[in-house]
Amino acid sequence: MKHISRFILPALLVLLLVILLVQPLYAAEPGEEKRVLILFSEDKSHPAHEMTERGIREVFRSDKLFKVQLFTEYLDVSRFGGISHARTMADYLRRKYSGKEIHAIIAVYPAAVEFLLAERRELFPEVPIIASEMTNKGYAEKLERSVARRFLTGTIIEADITDLIDAALRMRPKTKYVALVAGTAPNDIFGDTAFRTAIRPYSGRIDLIDLTKLSMEETLSRVGSLPPDTIVLYETIFMDGDGKIFVPREALSLISRASKVPVFGLYESYLGFGIVGGRLASLEKHGKEAAAMALRIMGGESPAAIPFGGDQAYVSAYDWRELKRWNIPEPALLAGAEILYRTPSLWEKYKLAIIGTVSLIIVETCLILWLLITILRRREAERSLRASEERYRMLFESAPEGIVLIGADGHVRNANSLQASLYGYESPRQLDGISALLFVSDTDRERAALNMRDLLQGKELPDRIYTAVRRDGTEFVVEVTSVIIRGSRQEVQGYLCLTRDITKSKEDEGERIRLRHELAHLSRIMTMNELSTSLAHEINQPLGAILRNAEAAELFLQASSPDLEEVRAILADIRKDDQRAGAVIDRMRSLLKQREVEHTLLDLNLLAGEIITLVIPEANSRKVRLALEPVSSLPPVRGDRVQLQQVLLNLLLNAMDAMNDSAPDGRRITVGVQARGSQVKIAVSDTGHGIPADKLTHVFEPFFSTKPNGLGMGLAISRSIIEAHGGSIRAKNNDAGGATFTITLTAAEGDDAK
């Protein structure tokens, strides 16, 4: 079963990964195919239609739900208006699309909407209509109330004409007249009506100058003679009063050039052809919104449930050239608006050339200065180098320690006089080329070789102690500090060694350790002296029992028919009492014996139990109750058994002394063992009088004692033993009375715990 599950889990993970990778590929493929007809009111070359179509196509192209196939048709009503043209176009579209199902129609401008409503019954019955860019809010309201609303929705441009006029008046606050310019084509008339409706609330503040339905020649003449406190509102001219056909923004260019006052328009497509700018209707955004409505309808929504839009299809932009032409300050513009066609200043126009030329001059000047400074610095560096070499040689030779430079091959490259003297040479030059390993005795040479390998591989090492060998073969102890030397590319080129002769200090340290061990041994003898009475009693008990059992055995053996089974039982009792006495003597001998320190793995539970067994007779004689609280799963510690037993024995006897004045029924000592993380603790707690607060911090100091006849060395020796084991010992008073001494040692880990 395990083998099967081992293969199932990876297989499931691979399957999940494949699904996650393949899913986006399928999700990216459009689903059901839909056909959408875009019916434009004007001809194919009309720039506004191109912007609208761009927005429509962008939305359909990014849609992931439907694969939309677009068809475009142009009514060209400004050049070919009338009923006969409408019927001709209807007949053409009917025959052309008789074999294709159309799912939605986007009609651009009101003329296309009116055409579809008139011909809907026989041309595209039941096909929903999206009326894009309705330029007359009144017209949109009429559609809202008509039966056509159930299959029609769309976008309205008229909503921001009032904002356009307000913005124009902010830029030209002294305006008294508004000249309205529009043509005679059906779309011109729709826009004309919308503008007149929007201007009506300003009656009394500004007067309307009607320049609509005029010939282009007359329009240009009139705008060229307008009063200076006038603004021109240009709607569209698809056809002028003489029946001439125009592209609206080309007509705008003619009017703007002829006008003596600023010209304002509503559409983004007019920007750059003569209008000042403002919050302009974006025909591309109207196209995007109309396409989004078509997708919602094809997705199942009812056109009647989709409200007319277009409120957000605007951009804020201005023509910088027109602003300068009419001295319109930028603070009067809409906040955050974009300013286009800005003519660069002389600085902006030639900025790169100017910066390049100046930069070249600066660079050449800097190069010349740099060359001069480099020459001066090089000369100064040469002088400094010579001085540094002299200082280096002086410091090298006068250093209080031996210094030797080891190359990458492990051989001496340089050394000072003290290094040569340490190793018995007359001159540092006698060390050149010698292997650094020859300075180390045979006992430490292998370790020194490993350290040399690590240093030459770039590994930093702590200070090290070796047994060194002089030229004459005598040995001494040195401490070595190494510093790796690297090149410009951080490659190891060798290392520098600082050598210190520590033979005398090592001898002094050994003497201190010997004296400490002697003192600890003396302390154990004194402690055992305190226990002599109770230990003698502990030994006398089994010895007395042995004597009585031997006498009884003799009496049994004198009988004519001795009871051998009884004799065997007596002999077993003698053996048990002998072992009991021997165990006491062994524990005494281990504590009294002068011996070398031996670190082994120790279980503090067992160690505490052994010492408690040793002091139980003393505790009984003093009417003290002893309790051990061991802990399970206790990690071992590494230490010297006798020294740790000595510390614990000293703490137990101190605790008994502290309770001499206590009532016999209240004398209690608890030995608790704990394990916390990487630490093992053993605590000795008593119910005595405690330690005076002013003396608590001094109890571990040599010759400090709270006992009348104490020497004050027991706790000082105990602390030195515990610190030599890498641990700590501390004392505190208990809240309920008495004191607690806690020993903390580090648990053995890894190979050390084996």
C-alpha positions in Angstrom: 0.0 0.0 0.0 2.9 2.3 0.8 4.4 1.7 -2.7 1.1 2.6 -4.4 0.6 5.8 -2.4 4.2 6.8 -3.2 3.2 7.0 -6.9 -0.3 8.3 -6.6 0.7 11.6 -4.9 3.2 12.7 -7.6 0.7 11.7 -10.3 -2.0 13.9 -8.7 0.4 16.8 -8.4 1.4 16.5 -12.1 -2.3 16.3 -13.1 -3.1 19.4 -11.1 -0.2 21.3 -12.8 -1.4 20.3 -16.2 -4.9 21.5 -15.4 -3.6 24.8 -14.2 -1.4 25.3 -17.3 -4.0 24.2 -19.8 -7.0 26.0 -18.3 -5.9 29.5 -19.3 -5.4 28.3 -22.9 -9.0 27.2 -23.1 -10.3 30.2 -21.1 -8.5 32.5 -23.6 -10.5 31.0 -26.5 -13.7 33.0 -27.2 -16.9 31.0 -27.1 -20.1 31.5 -29.1 -19.8 33.4 -32.4 -21.9 36.6 -32.6 -22.5 39.0 -35.5 -22.7 42.8 -34.9 -23.5 45.4 -37.5 -22.2 49.0 -37.1 -24.3 51.4 -39.0 -22.7 54.8 -39.4 -24.7 57.9 -40.4 -22.0 59.5 -42.5 -19.5 58.3 -45.1 -16.5 56.0 -44.5 -14.0 58.8 -44.5 -15.6 60.7 -41.6 -12.8 60.9 -38.9 -15.2 60.7 -36.0 -16.6 57.4 -37.3 -13.0 56.0 -37.4 -12.5 56.9 -33.7 -15.8 55.3 -32.7 -15.1 52.1 -34.7 -11.6 51.9 -33.0 -13.2 51.9 -29.6 -15.8 49.3 -30.6 -13.2 46.9 -32.1 -10.9 47.2 -29.0 -13.7 46.1 -26.7 -14.8 43.2 -28.9 -11.2 42.1 -29.5 -10.5 41.8 -25.7 -13.8 39.9 -24.9 -13.3 36.3 -23.9 -17.0 35.3 -23.9 -18.0 35.8 -27.5 -16.2 35.7 -30.8 -17.6 38.8 -32.5 -17.7 39.2 -36.2 -18.2 42.9 -37.2 -19.9 44.3 -40.3 -19.8 48.0 -41.1 -22.2 50.1 -43.3 -22.3 53.8 -44.0 -25.6 55.7 -44.8 -23.8 58.9 -45.9 -26.9 60.9 -45.1 -25.2 64.3 -45.4 -24.4 63.8 -49.1 -27.3 61.5 -50.0 -30.2 62.3 -47.8 -33.9 61.9 -48.5 -36.6 59.1 -48.5 -35.4 57.6 -51.8 -31.9 57.2 -50.6 -33.2 55.6 -47.3 -35.3 53.1 -49.3 -32.4 52.3 -51.6 -30.1 51.7 -48.6 -32.8 49.6 -46.9 -33.2 47.4 -49.9 -29.5 47.0 -50.3 -29.0 46.0 -46.6 -32.0 43.6 -46.8 -30.6 41.7 -49.7 -27.0 41.8 -48.4 -27.8 40.4 -44.9 -30.7 38.2 -45.9 -28.7 35.1 -45.2 -27.0 36.2 -42.0 -28.3 36.5 -38.5 -27.4 39.8 -36.9 -27.4 39.7 -33.0 -27.0 43.4 -32.3 -26.8 46.7 -34.3 -24.7 49.8 -33.1 -26.2 52.9 -34.8 -23.8 55.9 -34.7 -25.5 59.3 -34.7 -29.3 59.9 -34.6 -29.7 59.7 -38.4 -28.7 56.0 -38.3 -31.1 55.4 -35.4 -34.0 57.0 -37.3 -33.2 55.0 -40.4 -33.3 51.7 -38.4 -36.6 52.6 -36.6 -38.3 53.4 -39.9 -37.1 50.3 -41.6 -36.9 47.9 -38.6 -40.0 45.9 -39.4 -38.8 44.6 -42.7 -35.0 45.1 -42.4 -33.8 43.8 -39.0 -36.9 42.8 -37.0 -36.3 41.9 -33.3 -32.6 42.9 -33.5 -31.6 45.0 -30.4 -30.2 48.5 -31.2 -27.5 50.4 -29.4 -27.8 54.1 -30.3 -24.2 55.5 -30.0 -23.5 59.3 -29.7 -27.0 60.7 -29.5 -26.3 64.4 -29.7 -29.7 65.6 -28.5 -30.9 64.8 -24.9 -34.5 65.7 -26.0 -34.2 63.0 -28.6 -33.0 60.5 -26.1 -35.9 61.4 -23.8 -38.3 60.8 -26.7 -36.7 57.3 -27.2 -37.0 56.7 -23.5 -40.8 57.2 -23.7 -41.3 55.3 -27.0 -42.1 51.6 -27.6 -38.6 51.3 -29.2 -37.1 51.5 -25.7 -37.8 47.8 -25.2 -35.2 46.9 -27.8 -33.0 50.0 -27.7 -30.4 51.6 -25.4 -27.4 53.9 -26.1 -25.1 56.7 -25.2 -25.8 60.5 -25.0 -23.2 63.2 -25.8 -25.3 66.3 -24.9 -24.9 65.8 -21.2 -21.7 68.0 -20.9 -22.5 71.0 -23.3 -23.3 73.0 -20.2 -19.9 72.2 -18.7 -18.3 73.2 -21.9 -20.0 76.6 -21.8 -19.1 77.1 -18.1 -15.5 76.3 -18.8 -15.4 78.7 -21.8 -16.8 81.5 -19.6 -14.2 80.8 -16.9 -11.5 81.2 -19.5 -13.2 84.3 -21.1 -15.1 85.9 -18.1 -15.9 89.1 -20.0 -17.9 87.2 -22.7 -21.3 88.8 -23.6 -22.1 86.9 -26.9 -22.1 83.2 -28.0 -22.0 82.6 -31.7 -23.4 79.2 -32.6 -22.1 77.6 -35.8 -23.8 74.5 -37.4 -24.7 73.1 -40.8 -27.8 71.8 -42.5 -27.3 68.0 -42.6 -29.5 65.8 -40.4 -26.7 65.3 -37.9 -26.0 69.1 -37.9 -29.6 69.7 -37.1 -29.6 67.3 -34.2 -26.5 68.9 -32.7 -27.9 72.4 -33.3 -31.0 71.6 -31.3 -28.8 70.2 -28.4 -26.7 73.3 -28.3 -29.6 75.7 -28.3 -31.2 73.8 -25.4 -28.0 74.0 -23.4 -27.6 77.8 -24.1 -31.1 78.6 -23.0 -30.3 78.8 -19.2 -27.7 81.5 -19.9 -30.3 83.9 -21.4 -29.9 87.4 -19.8 -26.3 86.8 -19.1 -25.1 86.2 -22.7 -26.8 86.8 -26.1 -26.9 84.3 -28.9 -25.6 85.1 -32.3 -27.1 82.6 -34.8 -24.6 81.5 -37.5 -26.3 78.2 -38.3 -27.4 77.1 -41.8 -25.2 79.7 -43.6 -23.0 79.2 -46.6 -19.3 78.6 -45.7 -18.4 81.9 -47.3 -20.9 83.8 -45.2 -19.9 81.9 -42.0 -16.3 82.8 -42.5 -17.1 86.4 -43.1 -19.3 86.6 -40.0 -16.8 84.9 -37.6 -14.1 87.3 -38.8 -16.1 90.3 -37.7 -17.5 89.1 -34.3 -17.1 91.5 -31.3 -14.0 90.7 -29.1 -16.3 89.8 -26.1 -17.7 86.8 -28.1 -16.9 83.0 -28.1 -17.8 80.7 -31.0 -19.5 77.3 -30.2 -19.0 75.0 -33.2 -21.2 72.0 -33.5 -20.8 70.3 -36.9 -21.0 71.2 -40.5 -21.6 68.2 -42.7 -23.4 70.4 -45.2 -23.5 74.2 -45.4 -26.4 76.4 -46.4 -25.4 76.1 -50.1 -25.5 72.3 -49.9 -21.7 71.9 -50.0 -20.4 68.8 -48.2 -17.7 69.1 -45.6 -15.8 66.9 -43.2 -16.8 68.7 -39.8 -13.2 69.1 -38.5 -12.0 70.4 -41.9 -14.8 73.0 -41.8 -13.7 73.8 -38.2 -10.1 74.5 -39.4 -11.5 77.1 -41.9 -13.7 78.8 -39.3 -10.9 78.8 -36.6 -8.4 80.5 -39.0 -11.0 83.1 -39.9 -12.3 83.8 -36.4 -11.2 86.8 -34.3 -12.4 85.1 -31.1 -11.8 81.7 -29.5 -13.7 78.7 -30.9 -15.0 75.9 -28.6 -16.4 72.5 -29.5 -17.6 69.4 -27.8 -15.6 66.6 -29.4 -12.2 65.2 -28.8 -11.7 64.8 -32.6 -11.8 68.6 -33.0 -8.7 69.0 -30.8 -5.9 70.2 -33.0 -8.2 71.6 -35.7 -9.0 75.0 -34.0 -10.9 74.6 -30.8 -9.4 75.7 -27.4 -10.4 72.5 -25.6 -12.0 71.6 -22.3 -14.0 68.6 -21.2 -14.5 66.9 -24.6 -16.7 64.0 -25.6 -14.4 61.1 -26.6 -16.0 59.3 -29.6 -13.6 56.3 -28.9 -14.9 56.0 -25.4 -18.5 56.2 -26.7 -17.7 53.4 -29.0 -16.2 51.3 -26.2 -19.3 51.9 -24.1 -21.7 51.0 -26.9 -19.7 47.8 -27.5 -19.9 46.9 -23.8 -23.7 47.4 -24.0 -23.9 45.1 -27.0 -22.0 42.4 -25.1 -24.4 42.7 -22.2 -27.4 42.4 -24.5 -25.8 39.4 -26.3 -25.2 37.9 -22.9 -28.9 37.9 -22.1 -29.7 41.3 -20.6 -32.7 43.3 -21.9 -31.9 46.6 -23.7 -34.7 48.2 -21.7 -32.9 47.3 -18.4 -29.7 49.1 -19.5 -29.9 52.8 -18.9 -28.6 55.4 -21.4 -24.9 56.1 -20.8 -22.2 58.4 -22.0 -21.8 60.5 -18.8 -18.2 59.3 -18.4 -17.1 59.2 -22.0 -15.1 62.4 -21.8 -11.4 63.6 -21.7 -10.0 66.9 -20.4 -7.5 68.3 -22.9 -6.5 71.7 -24.4 -4.6 72.9 -27.5 -1.6 74.9 -26.2 -1.4 76.9 -29.5 -5.0 78.1 -29.1 -4.3 79.0 -25.4 -1.4 81.2 -26.5 -3.3 82.7 -29.4 -6.1 83.9 -27.1 -3.9 84.6 -24.0 -5.8 82.1 -21.8 -3.9 81.5 -18.6 -3.3 77.9 -17.5 -4.8 78.4 -14.0 -8.2 78.9 -15.7 -8.1 75.4 -17.1 -9.6 72.3 -15.6 -7.4 70.7 -12.9 -5.4 67.8 -14.2 -6.2 68.5 -17.9 -3.7 67.4 -20.6 -2.2 70.2 -22.7 -1.3 69.1 -26.3 0.7 70.6 -29.2 3.0 72.5 -26.8 5.7 74.3 -28.9 9.0 73.7 -27.2 11.1 76.6 -26.1 14.6 77.2 -27.4 15.9 75.4 -24.3 13.4 72.5 -24.8 14.2 72.3 -28.5 17.9 72.3 -28.3 18.2 70.9 -24.7 20.0 67.8 -25.7 22.5 69.6 -27.9 23.2 72.2 -25.3 23.6 69.6 -22.5 25.8 67.5 -24.8 28.1 70.4 -25.6 28.3 71.7 -22.1 28.9 68.1 -20.8 31.6 67.6 -23.4 33.4 70.8 -22.2 33.0 69.7 -18.6 34.2 66.2 -19.3 37.3 67.5 -21.1 38.0 70.0 -18.3 37.6 67.3 -15.7 39.9 64.9 -17.7 42.6 67.6 -17.8 42.2 68.3 -14.1 42.1 64.5 -13.4 45.4 64.0 -15.3 47.1 66.8 -13.4 45.7 65.5 -10.0 46.7 62.0 -10.9 50.3 63.0 -11.6 50.5 64.9 -8.4 48.9 62.1 -6.4 51.2 59.5 -8.0 54.2 61.5 -6.9 52.7 62.0 -3.4 51.8 58.3 -3.3 55.4 57.3 -4.2 56.7 59.5 -1.4 54.0 58.0 1.0 54.8 54.5 -0.1 58.5 54.9 0.7 57.6 56.5 4.1 55.0 53.7 4.7 57.6 51.0 3.9 59.9 52.6 6.4 57.2 52.8 9.1 56.1 49.3 8.3 59.6 47.9 8.7 60.0 49.8 11.9 56.7 48.5 13.3 57.4 45.0 12.0 60.8 44.9 13.8 59.7 46.7 17.0 56.5 44.6 17.5 56.3 42.9 20.9 55.4 39.6 19.3 56.9 37.4 16.7 55.5 38.1 13.2 55.9 35.8 10.2 54.4 36.1 6.7 53.4 32.7 5.2 53.0 32.5 1.4 50.4 30.5 -0.5 52.8 27.6 -0.7 53.0 27.4 3.1 56.6 28.7 3.3 58.0 31.7 5.1 58.2 34.9 3.0 59.2 37.3 5.7 59.7 37.5 9.5 60.8 39.9 12.2 63.7 39.5 14.5 61.6 38.5 17.5 60.2 35.6 15.5 63.7 34.4 14.6 64.8 34.8 18.2 61.8 32.8 19.5 62.8 29.8 17.4 66.5 30.1 18.0 67.7 31.7 14.8 70.2 34.6 14.6 68.6 36.5 11.7 65.1 36.6 10.1 66.7 35.9 6.8 67.5 32.4 8.0 63.7 31.7 8.1 63.1 32.6 4.4 61.7 29.6 2.5 61.3 27.3 5.5 58.0 25.4 5.7 55.9 26.9 8.5 55.1 23.3 9.7 58.7 22.9 10.8 58.0 25.4 13.7 55.5 22.9 15.2 56.4 19.8 17.2 55.5 16.3 15.9 52.6 16.1 18.4 50.8 19.1 16.9 52.0 19.0 13.3 49.0 17.2 11.9 46.6 19.7 13.5 48.8 22.6 12.3 48.7 21.2 8.7 44.9 21.1 8.7 44.7 24.7 10.1 47.2 25.9 7.3 44.9 24.3 4.7 41.9 26.1 6.0 43.7 29.4 6.1 45.0 29.1 2.6 41.4 28.3 1.5 40.2 31.6 3.0 38.7 30.3 6.2 39.2 32.5 9.2 40.4 30.7 12.4 40.4 31.6 16.1 43.6 31.9 18.1 45.4 28.5 18.4 47.9 27.0 20.9 50.7 24.7 19.6 53.8 23.0 21.1 56.5 24.7 19.1 60.1 23.5 18.5 63.2 25.6 18.4 66.2 25.2 16.1 68.0 23.2 18.7 65.0 20.8 19.3 63.8 22.2 22.6 60.0 22.7 22.9 57.9 25.6 24.2 54.2 26.6 24.0 53.0 29.4 21.7 49.7 31.1 21.0 49.2 32.0 17.3 46.9 34.6 15.8 46.4 34.5 12.0 45.3 37.2 9.5 44.5 36.1 5.9 46.1 38.3 3.2 44.1 38.7 -0.1 44.9 40.2 -3.5 42.9 42.8 -5.5 40.5 40.0 -6.6 40.1 38.7 -3.1 42.3 35.7 -3.9 44.2 34.3 -0.9 47.9 35.2 -1.2 49.0 33.9 2.2 48.5 34.8 5.8 50.3 36.7 8.6 51.0 35.0 12.0 51.5 36.7 15.3 53.3 34.4 17.7 53.4 34.7 21.5 55.4 32.5 23.9 53.0 31.5 26.6 55.1 28.7 28.2 55.3 30.6 31.5 51.6 31.4 31.6 50.7 27.8 30.8 52.9 26.6 33.7 51.2 29.2 36.0 47.8 28.1 34.8 48.7 24.4 35.5 49.9 25.3 39.0 46.6 27.2 39.6 44.6 24.2 38.5 46.7 21.9 40.7 46.2 24.1 43.7 42.4 24.3 43.0 42.2 20.5 42.9 44.2 20.3 46.2 41.9 22.8 47.8 38.8 20.9 46.6 40.3 17.6 47.9 41.0 19.3 51.3 37.4 20.6 51.3 36.2 17.0 50.7 38.3 15.7 53.6 36.9 18.4 55.9 33.3 17.6 54.8 33.8 13.9 55.3 35.1 14.8 58.8 31.8 16.4 59.5 30.1 13.2 58.5 32.5 10.9 60.4 30.2 10.3 63.3 27.1 9.4 61.3 29.2 7.4 58.8 30.8 5.4 61.6 27.3 4.7 63.0 26.3 3.7 59.4 29.2 1.3 59.2 28.9 -0.1 62.8 25.3 -1.2 62.2 26.2 -3.8 59.4 29.4 -4.8 61.3 27.4 -5.4 64.5 24.9 -7.4 62.5 27.7 -9.4 60.9 29.1 -10.3 64.4 25.8 -11.4 65.8 25.0 -13.5 62.7 28.5 -15.2 62.9 27.9 -16.0 66.6 24.5 -17.5 65.8 26.0 -19.6 63.0 28.6 -21.0 65.3 25.9 -22.1 67.8 23.9 -23.8 64.9 27.1 -25.6 63.7 27.8 -27.0 67.3 24.6 -28.9 67.2 24.8 -32.7 66.4 22.6 -32.2 63.4 23.0 -28.5 62.4 20.2 -26.9 60.4 22.1 -26.0 57.2 19.2 -24.0 55.7 19.3 -21.7 58.7 23.0 -21.4 58.4 22.7 -20.5 54.7 20.2 -17.8 55.6 22.6 -16.4 58.2 25.4 -16.4 55.7 23.2 -14.5 53.2 22.5 -11.8 55.9 26.2 -11.6 56.6 26.9 -11.1 52.9 24.2 -8.3 52.6 25.5 -6.4 55.6 29.1 -6.7 54.3 28.0 -5.2 50.9 26.2 -2.4 52.8 29.3 -1.5 54.8 31.4 -1.8 51.6 29.2 0.6 49.7 29.5 3.2 52.5 33.3 2.8 52.5 33.4 3.0 48.6 31.5 6.2 48.6 33.8 7.6 51.3 36.9 6.4 49.5 35.8 8.1 46.2 35.3 11.4 47.9 38.5 11.2 49.9 40.8 9.9 47.2 43.2 12.3 45.5 42.7 11.8 41.8 42.9 13.5 38.3 39.8 15.2 37.0 37.8 12.9 34.7 34.8 14.2 32.7 32.2 11.5 31.9 28.5 11.5 31.0 26.5 11.8 34.2 22.8 11.4 35.1 22.1 14.0 37.8 19.1 11.9 39.0 21.5 9.1 39.9 24.2 11.4 41.2 21.8 13.2 43.6 20.5 9.8 44.8 24.0 8.6 45.6 24.8 11.7 47.7 21.4 11.6 49.5 22.1 7.9 50.4 25.5 9.0 51.8 24.1 11.8 54.1 20.9 10.0 55.2 22.5 8.9 58.5 23.6 12.5 59.2 20.1 13.7 58.3 18.5 11.1 60.6 20.8 12.1 63.5 19.7 15.7 63.0 16.0 14.8 62.5 16.0 16.3 59.0 13.7 14.8 56.3 15.3 14.4 52.9 13.3 14.3 49.7 14.5 13.8 46.1 12.3 15.0 43.2 13.9 13.4 40.0 12.7 14.1 36.5 12.1 11.6 33.7 13.8 11.8 30.3 16.7 13.8 31.8 19.5 14.5 29.3 23.0 13.7 30.6 25.7 16.3 31.4 29.4 15.9 31.0 31.5 16.5 34.2 33.6 15.0 37.0 31.5 12.8 39.2 33.5 13.4 42.4 33.6 17.2 42.1 29.9 17.5 41.4 29.1 15.1 44.3 31.3 17.3 46.5 29.3 20.5 45.5 26.0 18.7 46.2 27.3 17.3 49.5 28.4 20.7 50.6 25.0 22.2 49.8 23.2 19.5 51.7 25.4 19.9 54.9 25.0 23.7 54.7 21.2 23.2 54.5 21.2 21.0 57.6 23.3 23.6 59.5 20.9 26.3 58.5 18.1 24.3 60.3 19.8 23.7 63.6 17.6 26.3 65.3 14.4 25.1 63.6 11.8 22.9 65.2 12.6 19.2 64.5 9.2 18.6 62.8 9.9 21.6 60.4 13.4 20.5 59.2 13.0 19.5 55.6 15.4 19.5 52.6 14.2 19.0 49.0 16.6 18.1 46.1 14.8 18.9 42.8 16.1 18.0 39.3 14.8 19.9 36.2 15.5 19.9 32.5 14.7 23.1 30.5 15.8 23.2 26.9 19.5 22.7 26.7 20.0 23.2 30.4 19.8 20.8 33.4 19.2 22.2 36.9 19.5 20.7 40.4 18.2 22.7 43.3 18.7 22.2 47.1 16.0 23.9 49.1 15.7 24.0 52.9 13.3 25.4 55.5 15.8 27.1 57.7 16.4 30.7 58.6 17.5 31.8 55.1 20.4 34.2 54.3 20.4 37.8 55.5 19.5 40.1 52.5 22.7 42.1 53.0 24.8 39.0 52.8 23.1 37.2 49.9 25.4 38.6 47.3 28.6 37.6 49.2 27.9 34.0 50.0 30.1 32.7 47.2 33.1 34.9 48.1 36.2 33.2 49.6 36.4 33.4 53.5 32.8 34.7 53.8 30.7 32.6 56.1 27.5 32.9 58.1 28.5 30.1 60.4 30.2 30.9 63.8 33.1 28.5 63.1 33.0 28.4 59.3 36.1 29.0 57.1 34.0 30.5 54.2 35.6 28.3 51.5 32.9 25.7 50.8 30.7 27.8 48.6 33.7 29.5 46.9 35.1 26.1 46.0 31.7 24.9 44.9 31.3 27.9 42.5 34.8 27.4 41.0 34.0 23.7 40.4 30.6 24.6 38.7 32.1 27.4 36.6 34.9 25.0 35.5 32.1 22.8 34.2 30.7 25.7 32.2 27.8 26.1 34.5 26.5 28.5 37.2 25.3 28.4 40.8 23.1 31.0 42.5 21.3 31.4 45.8 18.0 33.0 46.8 15.7 33.1 49.8 12.4 31.3 49.6 9.1 33.2 50.1 8.0 30.8 52.8 11.4 30.8 54.6 14.7 29.0 54.1 17.0 29.3 51.0 17.5 27.6 47.7 20.8 27.0 45.9 20.4 26.2 42.2 23.1 24.6 40.0 22.7 25.0 36.2 24.7 22.9 33.7 24.5 22.5 30.0 23.2 19.2 28.7 25.5 17.1 26.5 24.5 17.2 22.8 25.3 15.3 19.6 28.5 13.1 19.8 29.1 14.6 23.2 26.0 12.8 24.5 26.9 9.4 23.2 
